[in-house]
Amino acid sequence: MNGTTFSGDLPTTELTRWRLKTEDGRQTWHYLKTDEEVAAWPQSVADKYHLGLPTVGPMSPPPFFIASG
């Protein structure tokens, strides 16, 4: 798979392959082409947030608290 899919007539990319790099105040987006690159550079919460991807896993139930007094 080359990471490109089609939506209608326009090609799109896999959002999970994009990474945001910040150096010296400059932000650049990088598209990872291979599975090895993806494994070596996991997506950060910030990457996911800016791409509109979920930033947290499934919610766990709230902890059980015993009321005092």
C-alpha positions, -999 to +999 in steps of 0.1 A: +000+000+000+014+034-009-006+054+016-028+071-009-065+064-010-092+079-032-123+098-021-144+105-052-119+118-078-094+133-053-065+114-038-061+115+000-035+103+024-036+083+055-038+107+085-021+082+108+011+086+087+016+123+093+040+137+119+046+173+130+082+183+137+091+214+155+127+228+152+138+263+162+102+275+163+095+262+128+068+235+123+068+211+094+046+182+085+062+149+074+045+120+057+059+086+066+059+063+036+070+030+052+057+009+081+092+010+095+091+048+096+057+047+113+070+022+139+101+043+146+082+076+150+049+071+168+022+098+165+020+122+194-011+135+210-005+168+194-002+152+159-035+134+164-052+166+178-042+187+148-053+160+124-087+155+140-079+120+152-089+106+186-063+115+212-074+091+240-084+055+241-118+042+252-129+057+285-127+035+315-154+035+341-149+061+369-131+048+400-151+037+430-149+061+459-160+054+494-176+084+510-162+093+544-181+106+573 
